[in-house]
């Protein structure tokens, strides 16, 4: 699954030549189509915001974007919503199934988190714990973690991968000396 607008822009950057992107506001008809395909149909909620870009000015057939659905629940006072990646294909909008997303409160900011297959409470606690851990091998974790962060299970059942914009963190749920989850590695090459 794509990790939001950043991943979509990275897709464009992977093309043979770097391409410019241009923000645009979809027409009312296209906004309604996006609302149906991204939020209403699959999730039963309205659209809150559409962030759309195109690779050529005013060329809708080269458009892609992120649709944020309105919140449908809350976790620790933070709205729980779907973030859906969409792309224009064959004169229609094609969207992925969307990723559940919520904000985790850190000391000085919030971080958008996608829990993946993990329980929302577990994902919230894990990201908050990792961000508050200070430095790991010289990397200031709270500063290195930028939205969005997606959690996924590692190759072994006790491993958790936390992939944020700019950093990938591997943590373990196996903590014989306490302090779970414990950080195993941090890679800033993302």
WOGICOR-V361205 format. One record per residue. N is the residue number from 1. SS is DSSP state (H for helix, E for strand, L for the rest). PSI is psi in degrees with one decimal (* if undefined). D_CENTER is the distance of its C-alpha to the mean C-alpha in whole Angstrom. Layout:
((N & SS & PSI & D_CENTER) (N & SS & PSI & D_CENTER))
This chain:
((1 & L & 141.9 & 9) (2 & L & 152.4 & 8) (3 & L & 46.1 & 4) (4 & L & -164.6 & 5) (5 & H & -34.2 & 8) (6 & H & -42.1 & 9) (7 & H & -37.6 & 9) (8 & H & -40.1 & 11) (9 & H & -34.2 & 13) (10 & H & -35.9 & 14) (11 & H & -44.7 & 15) (12 & H & -38.2 & 18) (13 & H & -25.1 & 18) (14 & L & -8.1 & 19) (15 & L & 166.5 & 22) (16 & L & -42.2 & 26) (17 & L & 142.1 & 26) (18 & L & 139.7 & 23) (19 & L & 145.5 & 23) (20 & L & 152.9 & 22) (21 & L & 151.0 & 20) (22 & E & 125.4 & 21) (23 & E & 145.2 & 19) (24 & E & 159.0 & 21) (25 & L & 116.4 & 21) (26 & L & 148.5 & 22) (27 & L & 167.1 & 25) (28 & H & -41.9 & 26) (29 & H & -44.3 & 26) (30 & H & -35.0 & 23) (31 & H & -39.0 & 21) (32 & H & -39.7 & 23) (33 & H & -44.4 & 22) (34 & H & -42.1 & 19) (35 & H & -43.5 & 19) (36 & H & -47.8 & 21) (37 & H & -36.8 & 19) (38 & H & -39.4 & 15) (39 & H & -54.7 & 16) (40 & H & -51.7 & 20) (41 & H & -58.7 & 21) (42 & H & -28.4 & 18) (43 & H & -10.4 & 17) (44 & L & 24.4 & 20) (45 & L & 157.7 & 19) (46 & L & 168.0 & 19) (47 & E & 140.0 & 17) (48 & E & -41.3 & 16) (49 & E & 143.7 & 15) (50 & E & 124.6 & 15) (51 & E & 104.5 & 14) (52 & E & 146.2 & 16) (53 & E & 163.3 & 17) (54 & E & 155.9 & 20) (55 & L & -11.9 & 22) (56 & L & 135.7 & 25) (57 & L & 132.8 & 26) (58 & L & 22.9 & 27) (59 & L & 94.8 & 26) (60 & H & -28.4 & 24) (61 & H & -8.6 & 24) (62 & H & 27.7 & 22) (63 & E & 150.0 & 19) (64 & E & 164.0 & 16) (65 & E & -178.0 & 13) (66 & E & 130.5 & 10) (67 & E & 124.5 & 12) (68 & E & 121.5 & 11) (69 & E & 157.0 & 13) (70 & L & 151.8 & 16) (71 & L & 142.7 & 15) (72 & L & -4.8 & 17) (73 & E & -179.4 & 18) (74 & E & 150.3 & 17) (75 & E & 116.8 & 17) (76 & L & 43.1 & 19) (77 & L & -4.9 & 19) (78 & E & 137.9 & 15) (79 & E & 142.3 & 14) (80 & E & 123.1 & 13) (81 & E & 170.1 & 11) (82 & E & 138.8 & 10) (83 & E & 123.0 & 7) (84 & E & 128.4 & 9) (85 & E & 131.1 & 10) (86 & E & 154.4 & 13) (87 & E & 145.3 & 16) (88 & E & 124.2 & 20) (89 & E & 132.4 & 22) (90 & L & 45.9 & 26) (91 & L & 17.8 & 26) (92 & E & 158.1 & 23) (93 & E & 132.3 & 20) (94 & E & 121.3 & 18) (95 & E & 151.1 & 15) (96 & L & -179.3 & 13) (97 & L & -13.9 & 13) (98 & L & 156.4 & 10) (99 & E & 132.4 & 7) (100 & E & 138.2 & 8) (101 & E & 143.2 & 7) (102 & E & 166.5 & 9) (103 & E & 138.8 & 11) (104 & E & 126.6 & 13) (105 & E & 122.0 & 16) (106 & L & -178.6 & 17) (107 & L & -43.6 & 20) (108 & L & 0.6 & 20) (109 & L & -178.6 & 16) (110 & E & 156.0 & 13) (111 & E & 125.2 & 10) (112 & E & 129.7 & 7) (113 & E & 138.2 & 6) (114 & E & 110.1 & 6) (115 & L & -13.3 & 9) (116 & L & -129.7 & 10) (117 & L & -2.3 & 14) (118 & L & 153.0 & 14) (119 & L & 140.4 & 16) (120 & H & -45.5 & 14) (121 & H & -42.9 & 17) (122 & H & -45.7 & 17) (123 & H & -43.3 & 13) (124 & H & -52.1 & 14) (125 & H & -41.4 & 17) (126 & H & -49.4 & 16) (127 & H & -42.3 & 13) (128 & H & -43.1 & 16) (129 & H & -46.1 & 19) (130 & H & -45.9 & 17) (131 & H & -30.3 & 17) (132 & L & 0.1 & 20) (133 & L & -6.6 & 22) (134 & L & -130.6 & 23) (135 & E & 146.8 & 23) (136 & E & 114.4 & 23) (137 & L & 45.8 & 25) (138 & L & -0.7 & 25) (139 & E & 117.3 & 22) (140 & E & 103.6 & 21) (141 & H & -45.9 & 18) (142 & H & -35.3 & 17) (143 & H & -36.1 & 17) (144 & H & -29.5 & 15) (145 & L & 115.1 & 12) (146 & E & 148.1 & 10) (147 & E & 149.2 & 7) (148 & E & 157.6 & 4) (149 & E & 129.0 & 6) (150 & E & 133.0 & 6) (151 & E & 142.8 & 10) (152 & E & 158.5 & 12) (153 & E & 142.3 & 16) (154 & L & -175.7 & 18) (155 & L & -33.1 & 21) (156 & L & 147.3 & 23) (157 & L & -25.3 & 22) (158 & L & -5.8 & 22) (159 & E & 143.2 & 20) (160 & E & 130.0 & 16) (161 & E & 128.2 & 14) (162 & E & 106.9 & 11) (163 & E & 110.4 & 9) (164 & E & 168.2 & 8) (165 & E & 118.0 & 9) (166 & L & -11.2 & 12) (167 & E & 147.1 & 13) (168 & E & 128.1 & 13) (169 & E & 131.9 & 15) (170 & E & 126.0 & 17) (171 & E & 158.7 & 19) (172 & E & 143.4 & 22) (173 & L & -4.3 & 22) (174 & L & 109.5 & 26) (175 & L & 80.0 & 28) (176 & L & -22.7 & 31) (177 & L & 14.8 & 32) (178 & L & -176.2 & 29) (179 & L & 40.5 & 26) (180 & L & 147.2 & 24) (181 & L & 151.7 & 21) (182 & E & 140.7 & 23) (183 & E & 132.7 & 21) (184 & E & -43.2 & 22) (185 & E & 155.8 & 21) (186 & E & 127.7 & 19) (187 & E & 117.3 & 18) (188 & L & 15.6 & 17) (189 & L & 10.8 & 18) (190 & L & * & 14))
